């Protein structure tokens, strides 16, 4: 089974640190543009999750791959929390709690892959990263 890379990288995409700020099909407001295509980065991360999660060495081909890796890490964290739940209600509560807790961002202490990610270069980029993180997290927990 091969490792899958993001197909959503476009030269027009903005960067935050060295992650792509990709469009997301969402009802939530954030710095990323709204997606109009069939598949957004959240769909792509979920679709390729099983194939990509088993790779110890993953070749990063572009900034969208870094975004894909970040979302894959977050999905893994969601699954760890859900594994302990006995009911749908308890699972929903865990996802809500995870959504409002501080999941480390690239460049922050506690982020497992800091060597692969650049810290945002200024406060404005950091704000976009935090807002984008919230939008991605909200959309991941809806699935």
N, CA, C and O atoms as CSV, one atom per row, in Angstrom:
chain,resi,resn,atom,element,x,y,z
A,1,UNK,N,N,0.855,-1.174,0.000
A,1,UNK,CA,C,0.000,0.000,0.000
A,1,UNK,C,C,0.903,1.240,0.000
A,1,UNK,O,O,1.732,1.402,0.895
A,2,UNK,N,N,0.747,2.099,-0.983
A,2,UNK,CA,C,1.626,3.279,-1.064
A,2,UNK,C,C,1.173,4.393,-0.121
A,2,UNK,O,O,0.029,4.428,0.332
A,3,UNK,N,N,2.094,5.288,0.151
A,3,UNK,CA,C,1.749,6.503,0.901
A,3,UNK,C,C,1.074,7.457,-0.072
A,3,UNK,O,O,1.489,7.574,-1.225
A,4,UNK,N,N,0.050,8.128,0.386
A,4,UNK,CA,C,-0.669,9.067,-0.467
A,4,UNK,C,C,-0.299,10.490,-0.090
A,4,UNK,O,O,-0.104,10.815,1.081
A,5,UNK,N,N,-0.209,11.321,-1.100
A,5,UNK,CA,C,0.139,12.727,-0.909
A,5,UNK,C,C,-1.062,13.586,-1.284
A,5,UNK,O,O,-1.929,13.157,-2.044
A,6,UNK,N,N,-1.104,14.773,-0.756
A,6,UNK,CA,C,-2.200,15.683,-1.044
A,6,UNK,C,C,-2.167,16.122,-2.500
A,6,UNK,O,O,-1.114,16.439,-3.053
A,7,UNK,N,N,-3.326,16.131,-3.091
A,7,UNK,CA,C,-3.467,16.586,-4.476
A,7,UNK,C,C,-3.967,18.024,-4.523
A,7,UNK,O,O,-4.240,18.548,-5.603
A,8,UNK,N,N,-4.090,18.659,-3.380
A,8,UNK,CA,C,-4.733,19.970,-3.302
A,8,UNK,C,C,-3.776,21.153,-3.339
A,8,UNK,O,O,-4.214,22.298,-3.221
A,9,UNK,N,N,-2.490,20.905,-3.498
A,9,UNK,CA,C,-1.530,22.017,-3.523
A,9,UNK,C,C,-1.683,22.802,-4.812
A,9,UNK,O,O,-1.691,22.245,-5.909
A,10,UNK,N,N,-1.803,24.095,-4.649
A,10,UNK,CA,C,-1.962,25.020,-5.759
A,10,UNK,C,C,-0.991,26.172,-5.513
A,10,UNK,O,O,-0.838,26.605,-4.371
A,11,UNK,N,N,-0.334,26.677,-6.555
A,11,UNK,CA,C,0.604,27.791,-6.346
A,11,UNK,C,C,-0.046,29.024,-5.712
A,11,UNK,O,O,0.645,29.853,-5.119
A,12,UNK,N,N,-1.369,29.147,-5.835
A,12,UNK,CA,C,-2.075,30.299,-5.272
A,12,UNK,C,C,-2.384,30.146,-3.781
A,12,UNK,O,O,-2.796,31.111,-3.138
A,13,UNK,N,N,-2.193,28.955,-3.228
A,13,UNK,CA,C,-2.477,28.740,-1.804
A,13,UNK,C,C,-1.535,29.556,-0.934
A,13,UNK,O,O,-0.340,29.657,-1.211
A,14,UNK,N,N,-2.088,30.133,0.115
A,14,UNK,CA,C,-1.270,30.872,1.080
A,14,UNK,C,C,-0.597,29.875,2.018
A,14,UNK,O,O,-1.076,28.759,2.220
A,15,UNK,N,N,0.522,30.308,2.579
A,15,UNK,CA,C,1.252,29.471,3.524
A,15,UNK,C,C,1.238,30.109,4.902
A,15,UNK,O,O,1.286,31.332,5.034
A,16,UNK,N,N,1.173,29.278,5.914
A,16,UNK,CA,C,1.320,29.706,7.297
A,16,UNK,C,C,2.446,28.850,7.856
A,16,UNK,O,O,2.280,27.645,8.046
A,17,UNK,N,N,3.583,29.466,8.118
A,17,UNK,CA,C,4.784,28.699,8.435
A,17,UNK,C,C,5.180,27.976,7.160
A,17,UNK,O,O,5.437,28.612,6.138
A,18,UNK,N,N,5.230,26.668,7.214
A,18,UNK,CA,C,5.433,25.908,5.983
A,18,UNK,C,C,4.293,24.920,5.748
A,18,UNK,O,O,4.473,23.868,5.134
A,19,UNK,N,N,3.108,25.290,6.257
A,19,UNK,CA,C,1.888,24.526,5.998
A,19,UNK,C,C,1.017,25.313,5.034
A,19,UNK,O,O,0.981,26.543,5.077
A,20,UNK,N,N,0.312,24.596,4.160
A,20,UNK,CA,C,-0.596,25.249,3.220
A,20,UNK,C,C,-1.906,25.580,3.925
A,20,UNK,O,O,-2.428,24.772,4.692
A,21,UNK,N,N,-2.426,26.760,3.663
A,21,UNK,CA,C,-3.731,27.166,4.173
A,21,UNK,C,C,-4.730,26.810,3.076
A,21,UNK,O,O,-5.012,27.618,2.191
A,22,UNK,N,N,-5.255,25.605,3.147
A,22,UNK,CA,C,-6.075,25.051,2.072
A,22,UNK,C,C,-7.554,25.331,2.288
A,22,UNK,O,O,-8.010,25.459,3.424
A,23,UNK,N,N,-8.303,25.427,1.190
A,23,UNK,CA,C,-9.750,25.617,1.305
A,23,UNK,C,C,-10.407,24.431,2.010
A,23,UNK,O,O,-10.001,23.282,1.840
A,24,UNK,N,N,-11.423,24.738,2.798
A,24,UNK,CA,C,-12.158,23.706,3.531
A,24,UNK,C,C,-13.645,23.925,3.293
A,24,UNK,O,O,-14.144,25.047,3.387
A,25,UNK,N,N,-14.344,22.842,2.984
A,25,UNK,CA,C,-15.798,22.907,2.831
A,25,UNK,C,C,-16.369,22.924,4.245
A,25,UNK,O,O,-16.341,21.910,4.941
A,26,UNK,N,N,-16.888,24.076,4.669
A,26,UNK,CA,C,-17.246,24.234,6.067
A,26,UNK,C,C,-18.376,25.226,6.260
A,26,UNK,O,O,-18.624,26.102,5.431
A,27,UNK,N,N,-19.050,25.053,7.387
A,27,UNK,CA,C,-20.045,26.036,7.803
A,27,UNK,C,C,-19.439,27.005,8.815
A,27,UNK,O,O,-20.089,27.962,9.236
A,28,UNK,N,N,-18.188,26.750,9.201
A,28,UNK,CA,C,-17.503,27.577,10.189
A,28,UNK,C,C,-16.641,28.623,9.508
A,28,UNK,O,O,-16.080,28.386,8.438
A,29,UNK,N,N,-16.544,29.777,10.140
A,29,UNK,CA,C,-15.755,30.877,9.609
A,29,UNK,C,C,-14.294,30.713,10.014
A,29,UNK,O,O,-13.996,30.246,11.114
A,30,UNK,N,N,-13.393,31.096,9.126
A,30,UNK,CA,C,-11.969,30.995,9.429
A,30,UNK,C,C,-11.144,31.616,8.318
A,30,UNK,O,O,-11.703,32.147,7.358
A,31,UNK,N,N,-9.821,31.557,8.431
A,31,UNK,CA,C,-8.957,32.202,7.441
A,31,UNK,C,C,-8.876,31.461,6.109
A,31,UNK,O,O,-8.540,32.058,5.087
A,32,UNK,N,N,-9.181,30.171,6.114
A,32,UNK,CA,C,-9.106,29.396,4.875
A,32,UNK,C,C,-10.342,29.675,4.028
A,32,UNK,O,O,-11.446,29.809,4.557
A,33,UNK,N,N,-10.153,29.763,2.706
A,33,UNK,CA,C,-11.312,29.962,1.836
A,33,UNK,C,C,-12.237,28.750,1.886
A,33,UNK,O,O,-11.822,27.650,2.252
A,34,UNK,N,N,-13.486,28.968,1.514
A,34,UNK,CA,C,-14.437,27.854,1.492
A,34,UNK,C,C,-14.200,27.016,0.252
A,34,UNK,O,O,-13.916,27.538,-0.826
A,35,UNK,N,N,-14.319,25.720,0.420
A,35,UNK,CA,C,-14.042,24.760,-0.651
A,35,UNK,C,C,-15.257,24.631,-1.564
A,35,UNK,O,O,-16.399,24.615,-1.104
A,36,UNK,N,N,-14.992,24.542,-2.849
A,36,UNK,CA,C,-16.073,24.340,-3.806
A,36,UNK,C,C,-15.918,23.013,-4.547
A,36,UNK,O,O,-16.841,22.596,-5.247
A,37,UNK,N,N,-14.778,22.342,-4.411
A,37,UNK,CA,C,-14.540,21.066,-5.081
A,37,UNK,C,C,-15.218,19.935,-4.316
A,37,UNK,O,O,-15.784,20.134,-3.241
A,38,UNK,N,N,-15.143,18.739,-4.905
A,38,UNK,CA,C,-15.731,17.569,-4.264
A,38,UNK,C,C,-14.997,17.164,-2.992
A,38,UNK,O,O,-15.626,16.791,-2.002
A,39,UNK,N,N,-13.662,17.238,-3.014
A,39,UNK,CA,C,-12.871,16.774,-1.877
A,39,UNK,C,C,-12.019,17.917,-1.333
A,39,UNK,O,O,-11.294,18.571,-2.082
A,40,UNK,N,N,-12.112,18.152,-0.022
A,40,UNK,CA,C,-11.243,19.147,0.609
A,40,UNK,C,C,-10.163,18.416,1.408
A,40,UNK,O,O,-10.105,17.187,1.378
A,41,UNK,N,N,-9.321,19.140,2.111
A,41,UNK,CA,C,-8.196,18.536,2.827
A,41,UNK,C,C,-8.669,17.624,3.957
A,41,UNK,O,O,-7.999,16.639,4.268
A,42,UNK,N,N,-9.801,17.929,4.573
A,42,UNK,CA,C,-10.341,17.066,5.631
A,42,UNK,C,C,-10.774,15.734,5.033
A,42,UNK,O,O,-10.448,14.673,5.565
A,43,UNK,N,N,-11.514,15.791,3.919
A,43,UNK,CA,C,-11.933,14.565,3.238
A,43,UNK,C,C,-10.721,13.740,2.816
A,43,UNK,O,O,-10.708,12.518,2.960
A,44,UNK,N,N,-9.713,14.417,2.298
A,44,UNK,CA,C,-8.508,13.745,1.841
A,44,UNK,C,C,-7.790,13.056,3.010
A,44,UNK,O,O,-7.333,11.922,2.873
A,45,UNK,N,N,-7.692,13.728,4.140
A,45,UNK,CA,C,-7.031,13.146,5.317
A,45,UNK,C,C,-7.787,11.916,5.816
A,45,UNK,O,O,-7.170,10.917,6.185
A,46,UNK,N,N,-9.103,11.983,5.828
A,46,UNK,CA,C,-9.905,10.838,6.266
A,46,UNK,C,C,-9.798,9.697,5.257
A,46,UNK,O,O,-9.651,8.537,5.643
A,47,UNK,N,N,-9.869,10.020,3.977
A,47,UNK,CA,C,-9.818,9.010,2.922
A,47,UNK,C,C,-8.481,8.269,2.919
A,47,UNK,O,O,-8.453,7.050,2.750
A,48,UNK,N,N,-7.381,8.985,3.104
A,48,UNK,CA,C,-6.047,8.381,3.060
A,48,UNK,C,C,-5.519,7.978,4.438
A,48,UNK,O,O,-4.389,7.504,4.550
A,49,UNK,N,N,-6.312,8.160,5.470
A,49,UNK,CA,C,-5.840,7.922,6.833
A,49,UNK,C,C,-5.274,6.518,7.013
A,49,UNK,O,O,-4.148,6.358,7.484
A,50,UNK,N,N,-6.040,5.510,6.643
A,50,UNK,CA,C,-5.624,4.128,6.879
A,50,UNK,C,C,-4.316,3.811,6.162
A,50,UNK,O,O,-3.443,3.151,6.725
A,51,UNK,N,N,-4.180,4.272,4.938
A,51,UNK,CA,C,-2.957,4.003,4.176
A,51,UNK,C,C,-1.767,4.767,4.745
A,51,UNK,O,O,-0.674,4.212,4.852
A,52,UNK,N,N,-1.962,6.018,5.107
A,52,UNK,CA,C,-0.835,6.866,5.525
A,52,UNK,C,C,-0.386,6.665,6.967
A,52,UNK,O,O,0.769,6.936,7.295
A,53,UNK,N,N,-1.265,6.202,7.817
A,53,UNK,CA,C,-0.937,6.133,9.240
A,53,UNK,C,C,0.120,5.063,9.544
A,53,UNK,O,O,0.766,5.118,10.590
A,54,UNK,N,N,0.297,4.117,8.664
A,54,UNK,CA,C,1.249,3.036,8.914
A,54,UNK,C,C,2.671,3.344,8.466
A,54,UNK,O,O,3.572,2.539,8.701
A,55,UNK,N,N,2.894,4.481,7.832
A,55,UNK,CA,C,4.227,4.796,7.325
A,55,UNK,C,C,5.080,5.465,8.390
A,55,UNK,O,O,4.699,6.482,8.969
A,56,UNK,N,N,6.233,4.878,8.632
A,56,UNK,CA,C,7.182,5.474,9.568
A,56,UNK,C,C,7.923,6.620,8.887
A,56,UNK,O,O,8.186,7.649,9.508
A,57,UNK,N,N,8.255,6.444,7.624
A,57,UNK,CA,C,8.934,7.470,6.829
A,57,UNK,C,C,7.989,7.920,5.726
A,57,UNK,O,O,7.616,7.134,4.856
A,58,UNK,N,N,7.614,9.165,5.767
A,58,UNK,CA,C,6.685,9.734,4.795
A,58,UNK,C,C,7.398,10.890,4.116
A,58,UNK,O,O,7.812,11.845,4.773
A,59,UNK,N,N,7.538,10.803,2.816
A,59,UNK,CA,C,8.221,11.863,2.068
A,59,UNK,C,C,7.267,13.040,1.875
A,59,UNK,O,O,6.199,12.891,1.280
A,60,UNK,N,N,7.652,14.195,2.374
A,60,UNK,CA,C,6.829,15.396,2.224
A,60,UNK,C,C,7.179,16.039,0.894
A,60,UNK,O,O,8.313,16.468,0.677
A,61,UNK,N,N,6.186,16.102,-0.003
A,61,UNK,CA,C,6.435,16.644,-1.340
A,61,UNK,C,C,6.071,18.118,-1.460
A,61,UNK,O,O,6.620,18.824,-2.307
A,62,UNK,N,N,5.156,18.587,-0.626
A,62,UNK,CA,C,4.758,19.996,-0.682
A,62,UNK,C,C,4.124,20.401,0.646
A,62,UNK,O,O,3.980,19.586,1.557
A,63,UNK,N,N,3.751,21.662,0.736
A,63,UNK,CA,C,3.193,22.205,1.980
A,63,UNK,C,C,1.840,21.592,2.318
A,63,UNK,O,O,1.472,21.501,3.489
A,64,UNK,N,N,1.099,21.171,1.295
A,64,UNK,CA,C,-0.195,20.535,1.545
A,64,UNK,C,C,-0.014,19.198,2.263
A,64,UNK,O,O,-0.875,18.789,3.042
A,65,UNK,N,N,1.099,18.518,2.003
A,65,UNK,CA,C,1.386,17.269,2.719
A,65,UNK,C,C,1.562,17.521,4.211
A,65,UNK,O,O,1.158,16.695,5.029
A,66,UNK,N,N,2.155,18.643,4.569
A,66,UNK,CA,C,2.312,18.969,5.995
A,66,UNK,C,C,0.943,19.196,6.649
A,66,UNK,O,O,0.720,18.802,7.794
A,67,UNK,N,N,0.041,19.829,5.914
A,67,UNK,CA,C,-1.314,20.027,6.421
A,67,UNK,C,C,-2.005,18.675,6.573
A,67,UNK,O,O,-2.697,18.432,7.562
A,68,UNK,N,N,-1.813,17.801,5.592
A,68,UNK,CA,C,-2.381,16.453,5.637
A,68,UNK,C,C,-1.857,15.677,6.850
A,68,UNK,O,O,-2.623,14.988,7.524
A,69,UNK,N,N,-0.573,15.786,7.125
A,69,UNK,CA,C,0.032,15.105,8.279
A,69,UNK,C,C,-0.554,15.651,9.580
A,69,UNK,O,O,-0.873,14.882,10.488
A,70,UNK,N,N,-0.698,16.972,9.676
A,70,UNK,CA,C,-1.252,17.575,10.892
A,70,UNK,C,C,-2.668,17.055,11.149
A,70,UNK,O,O,-3.006,16.698,12.278
A,71,UNK,N,N,-3.485,17.013,10.111
A,71,UNK,CA,C,-4.866,16.545,10.278
A,71,UNK,C,C,-4.877,15.059,10.624
A,71,UNK,O,O,-5.699,14.617,11.426
A,72,UNK,N,N,-3.976,14.289,10.030
A,72,UNK,CA,C,-3.867,12.863,10.352
A,72,UNK,C,C,-3.511,12.669,11.825
A,72,UNK,O,O,-4.060,11.784,12.483
A,73,UNK,N,N,-2.604,13.482,12.342
A,73,UNK,CA,C,-2.269,13.419,13.775
A,73,UNK,C,C,-3.490,13.731,14.638
A,73,UNK,O,O,-3.727,13.074,15.652
A,74,UNK,N,N,-4.256,14.730,14.232
A,74,UNK,CA,C,-5.438,15.106,15.003
A,74,UNK,C,C,-6.491,13.995,14.957
A,74,UNK,O,O,-7.120,13.696,15.972
A,75,UNK,N,N,-6.684,13.385,13.789
A,75,UNK,CA,C,-7.636,12.276,13.672
A,75,UNK,C,C,-7.193,11.119,14.567
A,75,UNK,O,O,-8.026,10.480,15.210
A,76,UNK,N,N,-5.897,10.848,14.613
A,76,UNK,CA,C,-5.371,9.793,15.494
A,76,UNK,C,C,-5.706,10.089,16.949
A,76,UNK,O,O,-6.093,9.195,17.702
A,77,UNK,N,N,-5.555,11.340,17.334
A,77,UNK,CA,C,-5.883,11.746,18.704
A,77,UNK,C,C,-7.378,11.565,18.965
A,77,UNK,O,O,-7.766,11.115,20.043
A,78,UNK,N,N,-8.215,11.911,17.992
A,78,UNK,CA,C,-9.667,11.706,18.131
A,78,UNK,C,C,-9.984,10.229,18.338
A,78,UNK,O,O,-10.776,9.877,19.213
A,79,UNK,N,N,-9.369,9.370,17.538
A,79,UNK,CA,C,-9.630,7.933,17.643
A,79,UNK,C,C,-9.170,7.361,18.978
A,79,UNK,O,O,-9.813,6.465,19.524
A,80,UNK,N,N,-8.061,7.872,19.507
A,80,UNK,CA,C,-7.595,7.425,20.830
A,80,UNK,C,C,-8.637,7.752,21.897
A,80,UNK,O,O,-8.920,6.941,22.778
A,81,UNK,N,N,-9.202,8.957,21.799
A,81,UNK,CA,C,-10.214,9.369,22.779
A,81,UNK,C,C,-11.491,8.549,22.615
A,81,UNK,O,O,-12.086,8.120,23.603
A,82,UNK,N,N,-11.915,8.329,21.358
A,82,UNK,CA,C,-13.161,7.610,21.096
A,82,UNK,C,C,-13.074,6.136,21.474
A,82,UNK,O,O,-14.084,5.520,21.815
A,83,UNK,N,N,-11.898,5.583,21.416
A,83,UNK,CA,C,-11.687,4.174,21.735
A,83,UNK,C,C,-12.110,3.856,23.173
A,83,UNK,O,O,-12.525,2.734,23.465
A,84,UNK,N,N,-12.005,4.820,24.048
A,84,UNK,CA,C,-12.322,4.624,25.465
A,84,UNK,C,C,-13.802,4.847,25.781
A,84,UNK,O,O,-14.238,4.610,26.908
A,85,UNK,N,N,-14.568,5.298,24.797
A,85,UNK,CA,C,-15.968,5.658,25.041
A,85,UNK,C,C,-16.891,4.446,24.906
A,85,UNK,O,O,-16.673,3.563,24.077
A,86,UNK,N,N,-17.924,4.433,25.745
A,86,UNK,CA,C,-18.891,3.330,25.739
A,86,UNK,C,C,-20.184,3.676,25.018
A,86,UNK,O,O,-20.973,2.782,24.709
A,87,UNK,N,N,-20.416,4.949,24.746
A,87,UNK,CA,C,-21.665,5.345,24.094
A,87,UNK,C,C,-21.408,6.497,23.123
A,87,UNK,O,O,-20.368,7.155,23.161
A,88,UNK,N,N,-22.382,6.712,22.265
A,88,UNK,CA,C,-22.279,7.813,21.310
A,88,UNK,C,C,-22.237,9.153,22.046
A,88,UNK,O,O,-21.469,10.042,21.680
A,89,UNK,N,N,-23.050,9.292,23.065
A,89,UNK,CA,C,-23.079,10.532,23.840
A,89,UNK,C,C,-21.748,10.833,24.507
A,89,UNK,O,O,-21.294,11.977,24.525
A,90,UNK,N,N,-21.128,9.799,25.052
A,90,UNK,CA,C,-19.822,9.975,25.679
A,90,UNK,C,C,-18.784,10.347,24.620
A,90,UNK,O,O,-17.906,11.173,24.869
A,91,UNK,N,N,-18.888,9.736,23.438
A,91,UNK,CA,C,-17.973,10.057,22.341
A,91,UNK,C,C,-18.126,11.495,21.885
A,91,UNK,O,O,-17.133,12.179,21.636
A,92,UNK,N,N,-19.370,11.961,21.774
A,92,UNK,CA,C,-19.613,13.351,21.385
A,92,UNK,C,C,-19.033,14.313,22.417
A,92,UNK,O,O,-18.459,15.344,22.067
A,93,UNK,N,N,-19.190,13.965,23.680
A,93,UNK,CA,C,-18.653,14.803,24.755
A,93,UNK,C,C,-17.121,14.861,24.679
A,93,UNK,O,O,-16.532,15.929,24.848
A,94,UNK,N,N,-16.485,13.723,24.427
A,94,UNK,CA,C,-15.023,13.672,24.298
A,94,UNK,C,C,-14.542,14.514,23.114
A,94,UNK,O,O,-13.533,15.212,23.213
A,95,UNK,N,N,-15.270,14.444,21.996
A,95,UNK,CA,C,-14.874,15.222,20.812
A,95,UNK,C,C,-15.036,16.715,21.068
A,95,UNK,O,O,-14.214,17.519,20.629
A,96,UNK,N,N,-16.093,17.081,21.777
A,96,UNK,CA,C,-16.274,18.490,22.127
A,96,UNK,C,C,-15.130,18.956,23.024
A,96,UNK,O,O,-14.556,20.024,22.810
A,97,UNK,N,N,-14.806,18.145,24.027
A,97,UNK,CA,C,-13.717,18.495,24.949
A,97,UNK,C,C,-12.394,18.605,24.210
A,97,UNK,O,O,-11.635,19.548,24.433
A,98,UNK,N,N,-12.113,17.653,23.335
A,98,UNK,CA,C,-10.871,17.703,22.560
A,98,UNK,C,C,-10.845,18.940,21.663
A,98,UNK,O,O,-9.793,19.547,21.462
A,99,UNK,N,N,-12.000,19.305,21.129
A,99,UNK,CA,C,-12.083,20.478,20.257
A,99,UNK,C,C,-11.762,21.789,20.954
A,99,UNK,O,O,-11.301,22.734,20.315
A,100,UNK,N,N,-12.002,21.854,22.256
A,100,UNK,CA,C,-11.732,23.109,22.965
A,100,UNK,C,C,-10.442,23.064,23.781
A,100,UNK,O,O,-10.025,24.081,24.335
A,101,UNK,N,N,-9.808,21.889,23.857
A,101,UNK,CA,C,-8.524,21.820,24.563
A,101,UNK,C,C,-7.401,22.234,23.631
A,101,UNK,O,O,-7.574,22.298,22.414
A,102,UNK,N,N,-6.267,22.508,24.210
A,102,UNK,CA,C,-5.130,22.993,23.435
A,102,UNK,C,C,-4.354,21.824,22.847
A,102,UNK,O,O,-3.549,21.201,23.540
A,103,UNK,N,N,-4.586,21.525,21.581
A,103,UNK,CA,C,-3.807,20.525,20.848
A,103,UNK,C,C,-2.603,21.270,20.291
A,103,UNK,O,O,-2.778,22.249,19.565
A,104,UNK,N,N,-1.381,20.837,20.610
A,104,UNK,CA,C,-0.189,21.612,20.219
A,104,UNK,C,C,-0.096,21.859,18.714
A,104,UNK,O,O,-0.393,20.987,17.898
A,105,UNK,N,N,0.322,23.066,18.380
A,105,UNK,CA,C,0.536,23.457,16.982
A,105,UNK,C,C,2.012,23.287,16.647
A,105,UNK,O,O,2.856,23.254,17.542
A,106,UNK,N,N,2.321,23.181,15.362
A,106,UNK,CA,C,3.726,23.128,14.962
A,106,UNK,C,C,4.500,24.317,15.533
A,106,UNK,O,O,4.060,25.463,15.452
A,107,UNK,N,N,5.648,24.018,16.103
A,107,UNK,CA,C,6.483,25.045,16.718
A,107,UNK,C,C,6.266,25.183,18.210
A,107,UNK,O,O,7.111,25.749,18.904
A,108,UNK,N,N,5.143,24.673,18.725
A,108,UNK,CA,C,4.856,24.738,20.155
A,108,UNK,C,C,5.458,23.529,20.863
A,108,UNK,O,O,5.575,22.457,20.269
A,109,UNK,N,N,5.840,23.693,22.129
A,109,UNK,CA,C,6.321,22.538,22.892
A,109,UNK,C,C,5.217,21.478,22.964
A,109,UNK,O,O,4.045,21.813,23.137
A,110,UNK,N,N,5.580,20.237,22.834
A,110,UNK,CA,C,4.599,19.162,22.902
A,110,UNK,C,C,4.121,18.684,21.542
A,110,UNK,O,O,3.485,17.634,21.451
A,111,UNK,N,N,4.413,19.431,20.482
A,111,UNK,CA,C,4.031,18.964,19.152
A,111,UNK,C,C,5.021,17.888,18.727
A,111,UNK,O,O,6.229,18.123,18.760
A,112,UNK,N,N,4.539,16.709,18.329
A,112,UNK,CA,C,5.446,15.582,18.102
A,112,UNK,C,C,6.376,15.693,16.892
A,112,UNK,O,O,7.389,14.995,16.846
A,113,UNK,N,N,6.074,16.528,15.934
A,113,UNK,CA,C,6.876,16.590,14.703
A,113,UNK,C,C,7.456,17.975,14.449
A,113,UNK,O,O,7.471,18.437,13.308
A,114,UNK,N,N,7.926,18.633,15.479
A,114,UNK,CA,C,8.442,19.998,15.329
A,114,UNK,C,C,9.585,20.112,14.330
A,114,UNK,O,O,9.773,21.175,13.738
A,115,UNK,N,N,10.342,19.057,14.130
A,115,UNK,CA,C,11.471,19.111,13.190
A,115,UNK,C,C,11.003,19.296,11.745
A,115,UNK,O,O,11.767,19.776,10.908
A,116,UNK,N,N,9.769,18.922,11.447
A,116,UNK,CA,C,9.252,19.009,10.077
A,116,UNK,C,C,8.512,20.307,9.782
A,116,UNK,O,O,8.230,20.610,8.623
A,117,UNK,N,N,8.198,21.066,10.807
A,117,UNK,CA,C,7.350,22.239,10.641
A,117,UNK,C,C,8.070,23.517,11.051
A,117,UNK,O,O,8.848,23.539,12.005
A,118,UNK,N,N,7.791,24.568,10.310
A,118,UNK,CA,C,8.321,25.891,10.655
A,118,UNK,C,C,7.299,26.613,11.531
A,118,UNK,O,O,6.092,26.501,11.317
A,119,UNK,N,N,7.788,27.333,12.491
A,119,UNK,CA,C,6.927,28.161,13.343
A,119,UNK,C,C,6.451,29.359,12.514
A,119,UNK,O,O,7.211,29.862,11.686
A,120,UNK,N,N,5.217,29.827,12.714
A,120,UNK,CA,C,4.768,31.022,11.996
A,120,UNK,C,C,5.736,32.179,12.211
A,120,UNK,O,O,6.262,32.362,13.309
A,121,UNK,N,N,5.967,32.956,11.159
A,121,UNK,CA,C,7.001,33.993,11.208
A,121,UNK,C,C,6.573,35.257,11.950
A,121,UNK,O,O,7.427,36.033,12.377
A,122,UNK,N,N,5.263,35.479,12.111
A,122,UNK,CA,C,4.809,36.673,12.824
A,122,UNK,C,C,3.470,36.393,13.517
A,122,UNK,O,O,2.891,35.318,13.360
A,123,UNK,N,N,2.995,37.365,14.274
A,123,UNK,CA,C,1.752,37.198,15.041
A,123,UNK,C,C,0.535,37.019,14.135
A,123,UNK,O,O,-0.392,36.282,14.474
A,124,UNK,N,N,0.537,37.692,12.983
A,124,UNK,CA,C,-0.582,37.573,12.054
A,124,UNK,C,C,-0.680,36.139,11.525
A,124,UNK,O,O,-1.769,35.568,11.470
A,125,UNK,N,N,0.460,35.559,11.135
A,125,UNK,CA,C,0.471,34.173,10.669
A,125,UNK,C,C,0.063,33.223,11.787
A,125,UNK,O,O,-0.653,32.250,11.553
A,126,UNK,N,N,0.515,33.503,12.987
A,126,UNK,CA,C,0.164,32.664,14.130
A,126,UNK,C,C,-1.348,32.698,14.368
A,126,UNK,O,O,-1.955,31.669,14.665
A,127,UNK,N,N,-1.947,33.871,14.238
A,127,UNK,CA,C,-3.397,33.999,14.380
A,127,UNK,C,C,-4.139,33.210,13.319
A,127,UNK,O,O,-5.141,32.558,13.612
A,128,UNK,N,N,-3.649,33.264,12.079
A,128,UNK,CA,C,-4.265,32.484,11.000
A,128,UNK,C,C,-4.149,30.996,11.278
A,128,UNK,O,O,-5.081,30.234,11.018
A,129,UNK,N,N,-3.006,30.586,11.805
A,129,UNK,CA,C,-2.788,29.175,12.098
A,129,UNK,C,C,-3.753,28.707,13.187
A,129,UNK,O,O,-4.329,27.623,13.084
A,130,UNK,N,N,-3.927,29.507,14.211
A,130,UNK,CA,C,-4.833,29.148,15.301
A,130,UNK,C,C,-6.271,29.093,14.797
A,130,UNK,O,O,-7.004,28.161,15.128
A,131,UNK,N,N,-6.684,30.079,14.001
A,131,UNK,CA,C,-8.044,30.082,13.463
A,131,UNK,C,C,-8.253,28.922,12.499
A,131,UNK,O,O,-9.304,28.283,12.512
A,132,UNK,N,N,-7.264,28.651,11.672
A,132,UNK,CA,C,-7.355,27.528,10.741
A,132,UNK,C,C,-7.424,26.204,11.475
A,132,UNK,O,O,-8.136,25.288,11.064
A,133,UNK,N,N,-6.678,26.110,12.563
A,133,UNK,CA,C,-6.696,24.899,13.387
A,133,UNK,C,C,-8.105,24.661,13.913
A,133,UNK,O,O,-8.607,23.538,13.869
A,134,UNK,N,N,-8.735,25.704,14.403
A,134,UNK,CA,C,-10.088,25.560,14.934
A,134,UNK,C,C,-11.068,25.105,13.874
A,134,UNK,O,O,-11.924,24.260,14.135
A,135,UNK,N,N,-10.948,25.658,12.689
A,135,UNK,CA,C,-11.842,25.284,11.593
A,135,UNK,C,C,-11.627,23.824,11.201
A,135,UNK,O,O,-12.594,23.096,10.977
A,136,UNK,N,N,-10.378,23.395,11.116
A,136,UNK,CA,C,-10.078,21.997,10.770
A,136,UNK,C,C,-10.603,21.060,11.855
A,136,UNK,O,O,-11.178,20.013,11.556
A,137,UNK,N,N,-10.403,21.443,13.106
A,137,UNK,CA,C,-10.833,20.594,14.213
A,137,UNK,C,C,-12.347,20.464,14.241
A,137,UNK,O,O,-12.870,19.372,14.463
A,138,UNK,N,N,-13.049,21.553,14.021
A,138,UNK,CA,C,-14.510,21.500,13.994
A,138,UNK,C,C,-14.994,20.564,12.897
A,138,UNK,O,O,-15.914,19.775,13.110
A,139,UNK,N,N,-14.377,20.649,11.722
A,139,UNK,CA,C,-14.795,19.807,10.613
A,139,UNK,C,C,-14.424,18.348,10.827
A,139,UNK,O,O,-15.178,17.465,10.418
A,140,UNK,N,N,-13.300,18.068,11.449
A,140,UNK,CA,C,-12.911,16.678,11.736
A,140,UNK,C,C,-13.890,16.041,12.710
A,140,UNK,O,O,-14.230,14.867,12.565
A,141,UNK,N,N,-14.344,16.799,13.696
A,141,UNK,CA,C,-15.226,16.188,14.683
A,141,UNK,C,C,-16.640,15.999,14.144
A,141,UNK,O,O,-17.426,15.271,14.750
A,142,UNK,N,N,-16.986,16.632,13.024
A,142,UNK,CA,C,-18.309,16.436,12.447
A,142,UNK,C,C,-18.439,15.083,11.761
A,142,UNK,O,O,-19.552,14.595,11.567
A,143,UNK,N,N,-17.334,14.481,11.398
A,143,UNK,CA,C,-17.399,13.211,10.660
A,143,UNK,C,C,-17.638,12.065,11.551
A,143,UNK,O,O,-17.719,10.928,11.086
